[in-house]
Amino acid sequence: MKKVLVATVKPFASEAIDHMRDVVEAAGYELRLLEKYSDKAELLAAVADVHALIVRSDQCDAEVLNAASELEIVVRAGAGYDNVDIDAASKKGIVVMNTPGQNSNAVAELTFGLLLHLVRNGFNGTAGTELFGKTFGIMGYGNIGMHLARIAKGFDMDVMGCSPTLDEELAAEAGIRYADGPTVLFSSSRIISLNIPSNHDTRGIINRELMMMMPKCPILVNTARKEIINEADLEKVLEEREDFRYAADVAPNNREILEKRFPGRVVFTTKKMGAQTAEANINAGTAAASQIVAFFQKGDTTFQVN
Ligand code: 3PG
């Protein structure tokens, strides 16, 4: 009998686990759970005899993969798979998948929660500003970007997108303006949302030069990954531009310094929670379980990333 392990430091909503169990057990497999583990040794022991693994942002490195001698498939229940050592998995013939689009609306909604918090001065009762009519730049027009554009249009914002998946024609079809590269996006948008993956091409690319280009009273929101922003540059920009504000669901390593030095101008969630809604958990968790069943039963490799 195939054993499917759900290993999550940050657990899914219990309803999501119920759905996942239904899918896995209906196929005649066993669902195992390892939630809120604090020690990597627990993960290494839990993967020892499982055939499939479902993770979230959990570190799935070569040590974990090597400890899993029966493992055939890892599904990252979510979009970004920078936590999985793809090369190590490929070397071992382990299929790696993600579940694109399943949690993206939750991340898009949180982006606007962070934005409203900043433009309304942390809800402290003083006069803030509105989102209405402001230019909203989306860096990375994927599943989250599309939800952001829909919500931003509801606020009557002027939406612009920059993405390798976008051109003039596709942007026009989506009803947004096209930015031909980050320079155009950053120099034109008063508010920017970062929605690009973290990989060797994107690490640290959001630098001082780009941030300094933003028009006056800019806000940068990062719900993607902390690695894409140059943290030293971010601190410098906050120092050099008194009008610059930053919100992130992926707090930087210098979080405490920034909070202390720039109160009211930076906001960070307590822990990464963009995808932390019941709906997103159910969507991504159920998709992960279904993809595993389809892989074992039909050899279906849709959403394979390696
Ligand atoms: C993703 O890549 O899907 C999001 O960043 C959500 O990550 P999480 O599952 O750790 O909340």
py3Dmol code that shows the C-alpha trace and the ligand (Angstrom):
import py3Dmol

protein = """\
ATOM      1  CA  MET A   1       0.000   0.000   0.000  1.00  0.00           C
ATOM      2  CA  LYS A   2       1.339   3.447  -0.955  1.00  0.00           C
ATOM      3  CA  LYS A   3       2.055   5.725   1.990  1.00  0.00           C
ATOM      4  CA  VAL A   4       1.545   9.460   1.548  1.00  0.00           C
ATOM      5  CA  LEU A   5       3.121  11.752   4.146  1.00  0.00           C
ATOM      6  CA  VAL A   6       1.945  15.322   4.717  1.00  0.00           C
ATOM      7  CA  ALA A   7       4.867  17.069   6.430  1.00  0.00           C
ATOM      8  CA  THR A   8       4.191  20.704   7.342  1.00  0.00           C
ATOM      9  CA  VAL A   9       5.799  22.943   9.938  1.00  0.00           C
ATOM     10  CA  LYS A  10       2.911  25.330   9.225  1.00  0.00           C
ATOM     11  CA  PRO A  11      -0.142  23.025   9.292  1.00  0.00           C
ATOM     12  CA  PHE A  12      -3.032  23.065   6.828  1.00  0.00           C
ATOM     13  CA  ALA A  13      -6.530  23.913   8.118  1.00  0.00           C
ATOM     14  CA  SER A  14      -8.071  20.693   9.493  1.00  0.00           C
ATOM     15  CA  GLU A  15     -10.749  20.716   6.772  1.00  0.00           C
ATOM     16  CA  ALA A  16      -7.976  20.553   4.175  1.00  0.00           C
ATOM     17  CA  ILE A  17      -6.534  17.466   5.861  1.00  0.00           C
ATOM     18  CA  ASP A  18     -10.007  15.843   5.840  1.00  0.00           C
ATOM     19  CA  HIS A  19     -10.262  16.435   2.075  1.00  0.00           C
ATOM     20  CA  MET A  20      -6.742  15.113   1.484  1.00  0.00           C
ATOM     21  CA  ARG A  21      -7.430  12.011   3.562  1.00  0.00           C
ATOM     22  CA  ASP A  22     -10.618  11.336   1.558  1.00  0.00           C
ATOM     23  CA  VAL A  23      -8.704  11.534  -1.743  1.00  0.00           C
ATOM     24  CA  VAL A  24      -5.795   9.368  -0.564  1.00  0.00           C
ATOM     25  CA  GLU A  25      -7.917   6.726   1.192  1.00  0.00           C
ATOM     26  CA  ALA A  26     -10.387   6.501  -1.711  1.00  0.00           C
ATOM     27  CA  ALA A  27      -7.405   5.387  -3.816  1.00  0.00           C
ATOM     28  CA  GLY A  28      -6.570   2.704  -1.233  1.00  0.00           C
ATOM     29  CA  TYR A  29      -3.470   4.489   0.124  1.00  0.00           C
ATOM     30  CA  GLU A  30      -2.498   5.545   3.644  1.00  0.00           C
ATOM     31  CA  LEU A  31      -2.245   9.205   4.715  1.00  0.00           C
ATOM     32  CA  ARG A  32       0.280  10.066   7.416  1.00  0.00           C
ATOM     33  CA  LEU A  33       0.703  13.393   9.130  1.00  0.00           C
ATOM     34  CA  LEU A  34       3.730  15.175  10.543  1.00  0.00           C
ATOM     35  CA  GLU A  35       2.663  18.648  11.608  1.00  0.00           C
ATOM     36  CA  LYS A  36       4.449  21.465  13.479  1.00  0.00           C
ATOM     37  CA  TYR A  37       7.708  19.503  13.682  1.00  0.00           C
ATOM     38  CA  SER A  38      10.530  21.525  15.157  1.00  0.00           C
ATOM     39  CA  ASP A  39      13.419  19.180  14.551  1.00  0.00           C
ATOM     40  CA  LYS A  40      14.650  18.031  11.143  1.00  0.00           C
ATOM     41  CA  ALA A  41      15.302  14.591  12.663  1.00  0.00           C
ATOM     42  CA  GLU A  42      11.521  14.121  12.957  1.00  0.00           C
ATOM     43  CA  LEU A  43      11.157  14.754   9.228  1.00  0.00           C
ATOM     44  CA  LEU A  44      14.064  12.436   8.383  1.00  0.00           C
ATOM     45  CA  ALA A  45      12.447   9.632  10.409  1.00  0.00           C
ATOM     46  CA  ALA A  46       8.964  10.255   8.986  1.00  0.00           C
ATOM     47  CA  VAL A  47      10.046  10.098   5.317  1.00  0.00           C
ATOM     48  CA  ALA A  48      11.953   6.805   5.726  1.00  0.00           C
ATOM     49  CA  ASP A  49       9.297   4.483   4.242  1.00  0.00           C
ATOM     50  CA  VAL A  50       6.849   6.779   2.438  1.00  0.00           C
ATOM     51  CA  HIS A  51       6.208   6.758  -1.313  1.00  0.00           C
ATOM     52  CA  ALA A  52       4.845  10.289  -1.625  1.00  0.00           C
ATOM     53  CA  LEU A  53       5.461  13.493   0.257  1.00  0.00           C
ATOM     54  CA  ILE A  54       3.344  16.653   0.447  1.00  0.00           C
ATOM     55  CA  VAL A  55       5.071  19.770   1.803  1.00  0.00           C
ATOM     56  CA  ARG A  56       4.532  23.524   1.982  1.00  0.00           C
ATOM     57  CA  SER A  57       7.573  25.767   2.546  1.00  0.00           C
ATOM     58  CA  ASP A  58       9.277  22.894   4.360  1.00  0.00           C
ATOM     59  CA  GLN A  59      12.948  22.447   3.507  1.00  0.00           C
ATOM     60  CA  CYS A  60      13.191  19.393   1.318  1.00  0.00           C
ATOM     61  CA  ASP A  61      16.922  19.152   0.769  1.00  0.00           C
ATOM     62  CA  ALA A  62      19.210  16.326  -0.363  1.00  0.00           C
ATOM     63  CA  GLU A  63      19.440  14.961   3.190  1.00  0.00           C
ATOM     64  CA  VAL A  64      15.657  14.615   3.399  1.00  0.00           C
ATOM     65  CA  LEU A  65      15.424  13.072  -0.077  1.00  0.00           C
ATOM     66  CA  ASN A  66      18.262  10.650   0.660  1.00  0.00           C
ATOM     67  CA  ALA A  67      16.552   9.553   3.872  1.00  0.00           C
ATOM     68  CA  ALA A  68      13.453   8.593   1.860  1.00  0.00           C
ATOM     69  CA  SER A  69      14.436   5.369   0.133  1.00  0.00           C
ATOM     70  CA  GLU A  70      10.918   4.598  -1.189  1.00  0.00           C
ATOM     71  CA  LEU A  71      10.059   8.126  -2.260  1.00  0.00           C
ATOM     72  CA  GLU A  72       8.694   8.491  -5.816  1.00  0.00           C
ATOM     73  CA  ILE A  73       7.040  11.910  -5.737  1.00  0.00           C
ATOM     74  CA  VAL A  74       7.158  15.181  -3.795  1.00  0.00           C
ATOM     75  CA  VAL A  75       4.343  17.681  -4.222  1.00  0.00           C
ATOM     76  CA  ARG A  76       4.852  21.205  -2.986  1.00  0.00           C
ATOM     77  CA  ALA A  77       1.278  22.212  -2.099  1.00  0.00           C
ATOM     78  CA  GLY A  78       1.669  25.743  -3.383  1.00  0.00           C
ATOM     79  CA  ALA A  79       3.442  27.649  -6.117  1.00  0.00           C
ATOM     80  CA  GLY A  80       7.087  28.319  -5.195  1.00  0.00           C
ATOM     81  CA  TYR A  81       9.281  25.222  -5.016  1.00  0.00           C
ATOM     82  CA  ASP A  82      12.561  26.907  -4.075  1.00  0.00           C
ATOM     83  CA  ASN A  83      12.454  24.844  -0.850  1.00  0.00           C
ATOM     84  CA  VAL A  84      12.895  21.580  -2.767  1.00  0.00           C
ATOM     85  CA  ASP A  85      16.336  20.519  -3.992  1.00  0.00           C
ATOM     86  CA  ILE A  86      15.319  19.861  -7.572  1.00  0.00           C
ATOM     87  CA  ASP A  87      18.729  18.559  -8.689  1.00  0.00           C
ATOM     88  CA  ALA A  88      18.913  16.063  -5.824  1.00  0.00           C
ATOM     89  CA  ALA A  89      15.356  14.888  -6.564  1.00  0.00           C
ATOM     90  CA  SER A  90      16.068  14.498 -10.276  1.00  0.00           C
ATOM     91  CA  LYS A  91      19.251  12.517  -9.566  1.00  0.00           C
ATOM     92  CA  LYS A  92      17.196  10.097  -7.502  1.00  0.00           C
ATOM     93  CA  GLY A  93      14.441   9.902 -10.135  1.00  0.00           C
ATOM     94  CA  ILE A  94      11.941  11.539  -7.786  1.00  0.00           C
ATOM     95  CA  VAL A  95       9.182  13.512  -9.514  1.00  0.00           C
ATOM     96  CA  VAL A  96       8.605  17.004  -8.083  1.00  0.00           C
ATOM     97  CA  MET A  97       5.353  18.901  -8.684  1.00  0.00           C
ATOM     98  CA  ASN A  98       3.708  22.074  -7.449  1.00  0.00           C
ATOM     99  CA  THR A  99       0.031  23.029  -7.444  1.00  0.00           C
ATOM    100  CA  PRO A 100       0.006  26.305  -9.392  1.00  0.00           C
ATOM    101  CA  GLY A 101      -2.876  28.703  -8.913  1.00  0.00           C
ATOM    102  CA  GLN A 102      -4.470  26.893  -5.980  1.00  0.00           C
ATOM    103  CA  ASN A 103      -3.545  29.395  -3.275  1.00  0.00           C
ATOM    104  CA  SER A 104      -3.054  32.509  -5.384  1.00  0.00           C
ATOM    105  CA  ASN A 105      -6.256  34.379  -4.533  1.00  0.00           C
ATOM    106  CA  ALA A 106      -5.357  34.226  -0.827  1.00  0.00           C
ATOM    107  CA  VAL A 107      -1.962  35.806  -1.507  1.00  0.00           C
ATOM    108  CA  ALA A 108      -3.536  38.513  -3.671  1.00  0.00           C
ATOM    109  CA  GLU A 109      -6.074  39.383  -0.963  1.00  0.00           C
ATOM    110  CA  LEU A 110      -3.333  39.634   1.675  1.00  0.00           C
ATOM    111  CA  THR A 111      -1.411  42.034  -0.585  1.00  0.00           C
ATOM    112  CA  PHE A 112      -4.320  44.460  -0.395  1.00  0.00           C
ATOM    113  CA  GLY A 113      -4.614  43.915   3.362  1.00  0.00           C
ATOM    114  CA  LEU A 114      -0.992  45.011   3.746  1.00  0.00           C
ATOM    115  CA  LEU A 115      -1.494  47.936   1.394  1.00  0.00           C
ATOM    116  CA  LEU A 116      -4.564  49.211   3.230  1.00  0.00           C
ATOM    117  CA  HIS A 117      -2.684  48.895   6.520  1.00  0.00           C
ATOM    118  CA  LEU A 118       0.120  51.115   5.172  1.00  0.00           C
ATOM    119  CA  VAL A 119      -1.958  53.754   3.386  1.00  0.00           C
ATOM    120  CA  ARG A 120      -4.226  54.104   6.460  1.00  0.00           C
ATOM    121  CA  ASN A 121      -1.235  54.540   8.793  1.00  0.00           C
ATOM    122  CA  GLY A 122      -1.700  51.269  10.647  1.00  0.00           C
ATOM    123  CA  PHE A 123      -5.345  52.230  11.382  1.00  0.00           C
ATOM    124  CA  ASN A 124      -4.148  54.743  13.964  1.00  0.00           C
ATOM    125  CA  GLY A 125      -6.877  57.302  13.239  1.00  0.00           C
ATOM    126  CA  THR A 126      -4.731  59.856  11.372  1.00  0.00           C
ATOM    127  CA  ALA A 127      -5.499  60.868   7.757  1.00  0.00           C
ATOM    128  CA  GLY A 128      -4.081  58.389   5.294  1.00  0.00           C
ATOM    129  CA  THR A 129      -4.507  58.105   1.543  1.00  0.00           C
ATOM    130  CA  GLU A 130      -6.610  56.031  -0.854  1.00  0.00           C
ATOM    131  CA  LEU A 131      -5.726  53.403  -3.405  1.00  0.00           C
ATOM    132  CA  PHE A 132      -8.214  54.849  -5.908  1.00  0.00           C
ATOM    133  CA  GLY A 133      -6.547  56.103  -9.085  1.00  0.00           C
ATOM    134  CA  LYS A 134      -2.985  55.154  -8.101  1.00  0.00           C
ATOM    135  CA  THR A 135      -0.706  53.272 -10.494  1.00  0.00           C
ATOM    136  CA  PHE A 136      -0.335  49.665  -9.401  1.00  0.00           C
ATOM    137  CA  GLY A 137       2.573  47.737 -10.895  1.00  0.00           C
ATOM    138  CA  ILE A 138       2.614  43.961 -10.832  1.00  0.00           C
ATOM    139  CA  MET A 139       6.074  42.430 -11.111  1.00  0.00           C
ATOM    140  CA  GLY A 140       5.425  38.841 -12.229  1.00  0.00           C
ATOM    141  CA  TYR A 141       2.064  38.408 -13.931  1.00  0.00           C
ATOM    142  CA  GLY A 142       1.209  34.813 -13.066  1.00  0.00           C
ATOM    143  CA  ASN A 143      -1.745  33.397 -11.147  1.00  0.00           C
ATOM    144  CA  ILE A 144      -1.341  35.833  -8.248  1.00  0.00           C
ATOM    145  CA  GLY A 145      -0.780  38.728 -10.643  1.00  0.00           C
ATOM    146  CA  MET A 146      -4.079  38.027 -12.399  1.00  0.00           C
ATOM    147  CA  HIS A 147      -5.975  38.075  -9.098  1.00  0.00           C
ATOM    148  CA  LEU A 148      -4.154  41.280  -8.112  1.00  0.00           C
ATOM    149  CA  ALA A 149      -5.182  42.948 -11.373  1.00  0.00           C
ATOM    150  CA  ARG A 150      -8.822  41.985 -10.817  1.00  0.00           C
ATOM    151  CA  ILE A 151      -8.831  43.345  -7.254  1.00  0.00           C
ATOM    152  CA  ALA A 152      -6.867  46.483  -8.191  1.00  0.00           C
ATOM    153  CA  LYS A 153      -9.394  47.284 -10.920  1.00  0.00           C
ATOM    154  CA  GLY A 154     -12.082  47.095  -8.226  1.00  0.00           C
ATOM    155  CA  PHE A 155     -10.234  49.932  -6.458  1.00  0.00           C
ATOM    156  CA  ASP A 156     -10.101  51.806  -9.792  1.00  0.00           C
ATOM    157  CA  MET A 157      -6.319  51.632  -9.877  1.00  0.00           C
ATOM    158  CA  ASP A 158      -4.272  52.054 -13.038  1.00  0.00           C
ATOM    159  CA  VAL A 159      -2.791  48.553 -13.420  1.00  0.00           C
ATOM    160  CA  MET A 160       0.503  47.797 -15.148  1.00  0.00           C
ATOM    161  CA  GLY A 161       2.247  44.412 -15.486  1.00  0.00           C
ATOM    162  CA  CYS A 162       5.789  43.279 -16.134  1.00  0.00           C
ATOM    163  CA  SER A 163       6.462  39.620 -16.778  1.00  0.00           C
ATOM    164  CA  PRO A 164       8.221  37.256 -19.173  1.00  0.00           C
ATOM    165  CA  THR A 165       4.742  35.816 -19.830  1.00  0.00           C
ATOM    166  CA  LEU A 166       3.349  39.175 -20.902  1.00  0.00           C
ATOM    167  CA  ASP A 167       3.553  41.297 -24.035  1.00  0.00           C
ATOM    168  CA  GLU A 168       1.691  44.344 -25.334  1.00  0.00           C
ATOM    169  CA  GLU A 169      -1.092  42.229 -26.833  1.00  0.00           C
ATOM    170  CA  LEU A 170      -1.611  39.923 -23.837  1.00  0.00           C
ATOM    171  CA  ALA A 171      -1.603  42.900 -21.479  1.00  0.00           C
ATOM    172  CA  ALA A 172      -4.249  44.625 -23.606  1.00  0.00           C
ATOM    173  CA  GLU A 173      -6.358  41.451 -23.540  1.00  0.00           C
ATOM    174  CA  ALA A 174      -6.035  41.396 -19.745  1.00  0.00           C
ATOM    175  CA  GLY A 175      -7.071  45.051 -19.599  1.00  0.00           C
ATOM    176  CA  ILE A 176      -3.796  46.255 -18.072  1.00  0.00           C
ATOM    177  CA  ARG A 177      -0.863  48.346 -19.290  1.00  0.00           C
ATOM    178  CA  TYR A 178       2.351  46.618 -20.344  1.00  0.00           C
ATOM    179  CA  ALA A 179       5.715  47.460 -18.809  1.00  0.00           C
ATOM    180  CA  ASP A 180       8.554  46.303 -21.034  1.00  0.00           C
ATOM    181  CA  GLY A 181      10.967  45.477 -18.199  1.00  0.00           C
ATOM    182  CA  PRO A 182      11.442  46.319 -14.511  1.00  0.00           C
ATOM    183  CA  THR A 183      12.853  49.787 -15.241  1.00  0.00           C
ATOM    184  CA  VAL A 184       9.612  50.850 -16.908  1.00  0.00           C
ATOM    185  CA  LEU A 185       7.523  49.278 -14.150  1.00  0.00           C
ATOM    186  CA  PHE A 186       9.470  50.805 -11.273  1.00  0.00           C
ATOM    187  CA  SER A 187       9.699  54.272 -12.805  1.00  0.00           C
ATOM    188  CA  SER A 188       5.956  54.340 -13.543  1.00  0.00           C
ATOM    189  CA  SER A 189       4.283  52.710 -10.533  1.00  0.00           C
ATOM    190  CA  ARG A 190       3.576  54.376  -7.230  1.00  0.00           C
ATOM    191  CA  ILE A 191       2.638  50.989  -5.748  1.00  0.00           C
ATOM    192  CA  ILE A 192       4.344  47.741  -6.751  1.00  0.00           C
ATOM    193  CA  SER A 193       3.598  44.160  -5.821  1.00  0.00           C
ATOM    194  CA  LEU A 194       6.392  41.594  -6.191  1.00  0.00           C
ATOM    195  CA  ASN A 195       5.174  38.211  -7.379  1.00  0.00           C
ATOM    196  CA  ILE A 196       8.204  36.528  -8.896  1.00  0.00           C
ATOM    197  CA  PRO A 197       9.770  33.216  -7.827  1.00  0.00           C
ATOM    198  CA  SER A 198      13.100  32.991  -6.039  1.00  0.00           C
ATOM    199  CA  ASN A 199      15.747  31.379  -8.238  1.00  0.00           C
ATOM    200  CA  HIS A 200      19.275  32.076  -9.460  1.00  0.00           C
ATOM    201  CA  ASP A 201      17.951  34.688 -11.913  1.00  0.00           C
ATOM    202  CA  THR A 202      15.894  36.638  -9.402  1.00  0.00           C
ATOM    203  CA  ARG A 203      17.821  36.602  -6.112  1.00  0.00           C
ATOM    204  CA  GLY A 204      18.579  40.175  -5.037  1.00  0.00           C
ATOM    205  CA  ILE A 205      17.281  41.735  -8.264  1.00  0.00           C
ATOM    206  CA  ILE A 206      15.122  44.270  -6.439  1.00  0.00           C
ATOM    207  CA  ASN A 207      17.940  46.688  -5.691  1.00  0.00           C
ATOM    208  CA  ARG A 208      18.534  50.331  -4.779  1.00  0.00           C
ATOM    209  CA  GLU A 209      18.568  51.456  -8.397  1.00  0.00           C
ATOM    210  CA  LEU A 210      15.068  50.119  -9.047  1.00  0.00           C
ATOM    211  CA  MET A 211      13.619  51.261  -5.709  1.00  0.00           C
ATOM    212  CA  MET A 212      15.008  54.790  -6.152  1.00  0.00           C
ATOM    213  CA  MET A 213      13.216  55.011  -9.537  1.00  0.00           C
ATOM    214  CA  MET A 214       9.756  54.757  -8.044  1.00  0.00           C
ATOM    215  CA  PRO A 215       7.642  57.942  -8.195  1.00  0.00           C
ATOM    216  CA  LYS A 216       6.999  59.929  -5.025  1.00  0.00           C
ATOM    217  CA  CYS A 217       5.292  58.315  -2.010  1.00  0.00           C
ATOM    218  CA  PRO A 218       5.947  54.775  -3.241  1.00  0.00           C
ATOM    219  CA  ILE A 219       4.940  51.511  -1.607  1.00  0.00           C
ATOM    220  CA  LEU A 220       6.601  48.201  -2.368  1.00  0.00           C
ATOM    221  CA  VAL A 221       4.821  45.009  -1.278  1.00  0.00           C
ATOM    222  CA  ASN A 222       6.569  41.653  -1.188  1.00  0.00           C
ATOM    223  CA  THR A 223       4.430  38.564  -0.729  1.00  0.00           C
ATOM    224  CA  ALA A 224       6.836  36.436  -2.787  1.00  0.00           C
ATOM    225  CA  ARG A 225      10.199  35.581  -1.210  1.00  0.00           C
ATOM    226  CA  LYS A 226      12.611  37.601   0.921  1.00  0.00           C
ATOM    227  CA  GLU A 227      15.549  36.491  -1.258  1.00  0.00           C
ATOM    228  CA  ILE A 228      14.413  38.556  -4.264  1.00  0.00           C
ATOM    229  CA  ILE A 229      15.100  41.864  -2.493  1.00  0.00           C
ATOM    230  CA  ASN A 230      18.542  43.195  -1.658  1.00  0.00           C
ATOM    231  CA  GLU A 231      18.018  43.797   2.065  1.00  0.00           C
ATOM    232  CA  ALA A 232      20.968  46.162   2.547  1.00  0.00           C
ATOM    233  CA  ASP A 233      19.687  48.245  -0.390  1.00  0.00           C
ATOM    234  CA  LEU A 234      16.195  48.270   1.087  1.00  0.00           C
ATOM    235  CA  GLU A 235      17.556  49.719   4.335  1.00  0.00           C
ATOM    236  CA  LYS A 236      19.524  52.329   2.385  1.00  0.00           C
ATOM    237  CA  VAL A 237      16.474  53.356   0.351  1.00  0.00           C
ATOM    238  CA  LEU A 238      14.320  53.688   3.483  1.00  0.00           C
ATOM    239  CA  GLU A 239      17.058  55.915   4.883  1.00  0.00           C
ATOM    240  CA  GLU A 240      17.481  58.015   1.738  1.00  0.00           C
ATOM    241  CA  ARG A 241      13.809  58.385   0.844  1.00  0.00           C
ATOM    242  CA  GLU A 242      11.537  59.444   3.668  1.00  0.00           C
ATOM    243  CA  ASP A 243       8.531  58.825   1.434  1.00  0.00           C
ATOM    244  CA  PHE A 244       9.364  55.141   0.781  1.00  0.00           C
ATOM    245  CA  ARG A 245       7.305  52.408   2.459  1.00  0.00           C
ATOM    246  CA  TYR A 246       7.667  48.632   2.434  1.00  0.00           C
ATOM    247  CA  ALA A 247       5.267  45.824   3.341  1.00  0.00           C
ATOM    248  CA  ALA A 248       6.129  42.143   3.314  1.00  0.00           C
ATOM    249  CA  ASP A 249       4.652  38.765   4.126  1.00  0.00           C
ATOM    250  CA  VAL A 250       8.192  37.434   3.878  1.00  0.00           C
ATOM    251  CA  ALA A 251      10.005  39.476   6.508  1.00  0.00           C
ATOM    252  CA  PRO A 252      13.628  40.344   5.758  1.00  0.00           C
ATOM    253  CA  ASN A 253      16.498  39.188   7.967  1.00  0.00           C
ATOM    254  CA  ASN A 254      16.950  42.810   9.074  1.00  0.00           C
ATOM    255  CA  ARG A 255      13.287  43.052  10.092  1.00  0.00           C
ATOM    256  CA  GLU A 256      13.904  44.235  13.659  1.00  0.00           C
ATOM    257  CA  ILE A 257      16.350  46.920  12.545  1.00  0.00           C
ATOM    258  CA  LEU A 258      13.887  48.210   9.954  1.00  0.00           C
ATOM    259  CA  GLU A 259      10.964  48.218  12.399  1.00  0.00           C
ATOM    260  CA  LYS A 260      13.025  50.144  14.913  1.00  0.00           C
ATOM    261  CA  ARG A 261      14.527  52.622  12.461  1.00  0.00           C
ATOM    262  CA  PHE A 262      11.463  53.252  10.288  1.00  0.00           C
ATOM    263  CA  PRO A 263       8.343  52.901  12.453  1.00  0.00           C
ATOM    264  CA  GLY A 264       5.080  53.184  10.502  1.00  0.00           C
ATOM    265  CA  ARG A 265       6.917  52.908   7.191  1.00  0.00           C
ATOM    266  CA  VAL A 266       7.419  49.148   7.216  1.00  0.00           C
ATOM    267  CA  VAL A 267       4.904  46.419   7.998  1.00  0.00           C
ATOM    268  CA  PHE A 268       5.534  42.674   8.274  1.00  0.00           C
ATOM    269  CA  THR A 269       3.213  39.799   9.034  1.00  0.00           C
ATOM    270  CA  THR A 270       4.054  37.788  12.147  1.00  0.00           C
ATOM    271  CA  LYS A 271       4.847  34.810   9.948  1.00  0.00           C
ATOM    272  CA  LYS A 272       4.351  34.073   6.258  1.00  0.00           C
ATOM    273  CA  MET A 273       0.586  33.811   5.923  1.00  0.00           C
ATOM    274  CA  GLY A 274      -0.299  34.777   2.343  1.00  0.00           C
ATOM    275  CA  ALA A 275      -1.614  31.308   1.566  1.00  0.00           C
ATOM    276  CA  GLN A 276      -2.912  30.697   5.067  1.00  0.00           C
ATOM    277  CA  THR A 277      -6.678  30.555   4.456  1.00  0.00           C
ATOM    278  CA  ALA A 278      -8.971  27.548   4.727  1.00  0.00           C
ATOM    279  CA  GLU A 279      -9.846  27.910   1.041  1.00  0.00           C
ATOM    280  CA  ALA A 280      -6.229  28.028  -0.121  1.00  0.00           C
ATOM    281  CA  ASN A 281      -5.309  25.079   2.136  1.00  0.00           C
ATOM    282  CA  ILE A 282      -8.214  23.014   0.815  1.00  0.00           C
ATOM    283  CA  ASN A 283      -7.463  23.908  -2.815  1.00  0.00           C
ATOM    284  CA  ALA A 284      -3.706  23.322  -2.660  1.00  0.00           C
ATOM    285  CA  GLY A 285      -3.868  20.308  -0.322  1.00  0.00           C
ATOM    286  CA  THR A 286      -6.582  18.527  -2.286  1.00  0.00           C
ATOM    287  CA  ALA A 287      -4.809  19.258  -5.569  1.00  0.00           C
ATOM    288  CA  ALA A 288      -1.575  17.812  -4.148  1.00  0.00           C
ATOM    289  CA  ALA A 289      -3.327  14.635  -2.991  1.00  0.00           C
ATOM    290  CA  SER A 290      -5.168  14.254  -6.322  1.00  0.00           C
ATOM    291  CA  GLN A 291      -1.959  14.787  -8.319  1.00  0.00           C
ATOM    292  CA  ILE A 292      -0.250  12.026  -6.308  1.00  0.00           C
ATOM    293  CA  VAL A 293      -3.126   9.605  -6.915  1.00  0.00           C
ATOM    294  CA  ALA A 294      -3.157  10.458 -10.651  1.00  0.00           C
ATOM    295  CA  PHE A 295       0.605   9.941 -10.782  1.00  0.00           C
ATOM    296  CA  PHE A 296       0.486   6.517  -9.114  1.00  0.00           C
ATOM    297  CA  GLN A 297      -2.610   5.330 -10.971  1.00  0.00           C
ATOM    298  CA  LYS A 298      -2.075   6.798 -14.459  1.00  0.00           C
ATOM    299  CA  GLY A 299       1.498   8.022 -14.558  1.00  0.00           C
ATOM    300  CA  ASP A 300       0.112  11.555 -14.884  1.00  0.00           C
ATOM    301  CA  THR A 301       2.993  14.034 -14.604  1.00  0.00           C
ATOM    302  CA  THR A 302       1.061  17.269 -15.206  1.00  0.00           C
ATOM    303  CA  PHE A 303       2.612  19.995 -13.006  1.00  0.00           C
ATOM    304  CA  GLN A 304       5.968  18.201 -12.825  1.00  0.00           C
ATOM    305  CA  VAL A 305       8.683  20.839 -12.390  1.00  0.00           C
ATOM    306  CA  ASN A 306      11.834  18.711 -12.762  1.00  0.00           C
TER     307      ASN A 306
END
"""
ligand_1 = """\
11
3PG
C 3.577 29.483 -2.290
O 4.690 29.475 -2.846
O 2.670 28.714 -2.641
C 3.290 30.471 -1.205
O 4.422 31.224 -0.913
C 2.686 29.852 0.034
O 3.607 29.184 0.840
P 3.190 28.398 2.164
O 2.560 27.121 1.765
O 4.448 28.214 2.922
O 2.218 29.243 2.940
"""
view = py3Dmol.view(width=600, height=400)
view.addModel(protein, "pdb")
view.setStyle({"model": 0}, {"cartoon": {"style": "trace"}})
view.addModel(ligand_1, "xyz")
view.setStyle({"model": 1}, {"stick": {}})
view.zoomTo()
view.show()
